[in-house]
Amino acid sequence: MISSLKDLRLVEPGCLLLHEAHDENRLARLKERILSEGEQRNPVLASSYGDRYLVLDGAHRVRAMDEIGARFVLVQVVEPPERAEGWGHVVGGMGPLEPDAANGLVLGGEDGDGEAVAEIETSGGETVSVRSREAGSLARSRAMWALQARYPHEAAVRRVEPDGAVRLSGGEVLIRYRPFAPKDLVEIVGSGAVLPAGVTRFRVRERVLGVRYPLGMMMDGEPRVRNVELRRFVSERWAENRVRYYREPVVLFE
């Protein structure tokens, strides 16, 4: 059996620590889909953090399952990577960016002046550096919130790979967020703060997708018993040759 399948487990929502905020519209759509399909398609990605787990990807799935009333969430537990990369956001209709002194958002600056938050590329080829006025992960987080507050209301935000090439149309900008170290995320979570939604991007050795675990097996029950059922479910799918392993890059429609 593929080793990453052994990393699947059922975890109670209260044991999962979220470092990103959520989008209410996306959350509502996801809850509706989970209830309609009666299953959780993809596991939440998380790493151990004491006796709890730090969610690397899947904040909306955690919130959706919790609001549905499920006792458990399907999780893939992985070793944390050395850093969390920053997604790029393509945003249309964004006007000129102004500094926000109250939230520590500054433009330009040199190394040693606060910390880099993001770089903004315009369709005209200009590049603007965005920094936090003060150093530290919490200051960067506040500046990131101030930056996203400048997004046009209900603007469509398209995520792109951190190092991906993008062709911008007129009026679009590409915001490339700088990476965080996992310890920075732990500091943010420990302070009670969160990052804006859709900012961090984690690369792990193997990612398990398409499990489609039945919602009815996560609504209640005793943790040990439910995890035994999960292992049986995975073993049966493996024995039935219903698990595929792909080494090449995969394009996924969400």
N, C-alpha and C positions, 0 to 999 in steps of 0.2 A: 504493500500500500504506500502511496505517496506520503512522505513524512508530514507535510503541511496539513493533511487531513486529521492528524492526531492533535493539531492545535485548536480544533473546533471545540467549543464548550458553551453551555448555557449559563449566563451570568445575570444576576438581578440588576435592574436599572440603577438602583441606589449605589452599586459598587463601581459604576462607570463614571469617570470624571471627564467632563467636557471642557475643552479649551477654546471652542469656537461658539459663536452665537448661531442662531438659526433664522431662516426666512419663513415667515408665517404662511405665505402662499405655497411655498414648496412643501412645508410640513403638512398642510391641509391636503394637498394632492397625494402625498405619500401615504398618509393615514387612510385615505379613501382607497388607494390601490391595494394596500395590505389587507384591508377588510374585504375588498372585492375578491381578491385572489385567494385569501385565506392562508397566506404564507409569507415568510420573510425570505425574499429572493437571495440577498447577499449578506454575508456576515459583516458585522462591525469589526473594524481593525483596531486592536488595542494592545498595549504593552503593560506588563505588571508594574505596579507602583505601590509598594508596601503590600497591604492586604486588599488593595483595590486595583483598578485598571485605568490607565490614561488612554482615552479614546484618540486614536490617530486619524481615523476617517470613519464617518458614519454618525455624526451628531444628530442628524435629522432622523435616522433610523432609531436611535436610542429614544429620542423624545416621542416619536410616533408610537413606538411599542409601549412606552410608559403611559401615554395618554389613552391608548386603547385599553389599558388595564392589564397588560401581559405581566406575568410575574418574572419572565425570563426574556433575555435578548440573546440571539445567536451571535457569538463572537469568535473571531480568529485571533488568538494570542500570539504575538510576534516579538522578536527582539527589537528594541527601538533602534532606528538608524541613527547615524551620527548627527544628522541635522534634518530639519524639516524645511524643504524647499518652499519657495513662494510661488503660487500660481500667478500667471499673467492674466489681467482682466482687460478685455477689449470693451470700451464703453463709448457709446455714441452720444453726441449732443452735450458734451461736457464743456462748460465755459472756462475762461481763464482762471487758473488757480491762484488764490491769494493766501498769504500766511495766516495762521490762526494762533495768535500769541496765547490765548487762554488755554488751548489744548496742546501747546508746545509744537505746533506744526510750522516748520520753517522751510524755505526754498533755497537751494544752493548750499553754500557753506563748504568748509574744508574738513578733512579728517581731524578729529579731536573736538569738533563742534557737534555735540550730541551724538546721535547714531543714525546711520542710513536707514530709511524706511522703505523707499521705493524709487524707481525711476519711471518717468512718464515720457513716452515717445509719441509725437504727434504725426499726423498724416503728412505734414510738411517737412518731416525729417528733423525736427528740433527735439532735444532731449533736456528734460528738467529733472534735477535731483531733489528729492523730498527727504527731509531729515526731521528727527525729533530734537527739540531744543536741549533736552537733558539726556544723559546716558542712562542705559538700563532697559530691560525688557518691558517694564510697566510703562515707561515713558514712550517707548516705541509703539506699544499697544494703543495708548491714548492718541498718538499722532495718526495711527492707522484709522482709528474711528473717525477722527476729524477729516481725514482724506476721503473716506467713503461717504461721509455726510455731504460731500460736494458732488456725488454722483447725481445726475438728474433723477427726479422722482419717477419711480417705476421704469427706469431705463433698463433695457435688456443688457445683461452682462454676460459676455462670452468668455469662458475660461480657456486658456491656452497653456501649453507646457512652459515651464520656467525658462527654458532656453530655445523655445520654438521660434521659427521665423514667421512673421505675420505681415500680410499686406493690408494696410489700413485704407479705408475709403474716406472720402471727405467728411470731416466732422467727428471722426473716431480718434480715440487715443488708446494707447496700450500702456497699462500700468503694471510694471514688473515689481512685485513685492520681494523684499530681501528675505533670505532664509533665517530661521530660528534654530537654535540648538534645543534638544529635548529638555535640558535643564531650565531653559528659559520658559518653556511652556509650563513646567512644574511650578516655577515661581509665579507665573501669572495665575494658574489655577489655585495655588495656595493663598494668593491674595484675595481670592473671590472675584477676580476679573476674568474676562474672556476676550478673545480676538474677534474681529468681524468674521462673518461667515464666508467660506470659500476662499480662504487665504493660504492655508498651509497645504503642502503636497508632500506625501511620504512615499518613498520607494522601498519596497521590501523584496526579499528573495523570491517568495512565491505568494501569490494572492489567490485565494479560493473564492470563486464566484459561482452564481447559479445554483446554490444548494437547494433553494425553495423548500425550506423547512416548514412543516405545517404549523399554523398559528395555534391550533387546538392543543398542541403538545408543549406550548409555552405559556398558557394562560394561568396555570396553577400547578401544584404538585410540590414534591420534596426534591431539593436540588440534586442529591445523589441519584435518586431514581430517574429523574428526567435526563441526567447526563448519561446514564447507562443506556437509556432509550436512544439518545442522540448517537452514541457510538454504534449501536446496533443498526440504526438508520444508515449511517455512513458505510458500515461494513457490507450491508445488503446492496447498496448502490454500487459499491466497488465490485462485489461478486457478480452483479448483473451487467458488468461492463458499461455502466452508465456514467463513468467519470472519465473525462478527457484531460490530457496534459498537453499544453501548448507551449513550446519554447519560443516561438516567434512572436513579435508584437501583435497585439490584438486591438482592433477598433471596435468599441462598444457603444451601441445606441442606448441611451438612458430614457 
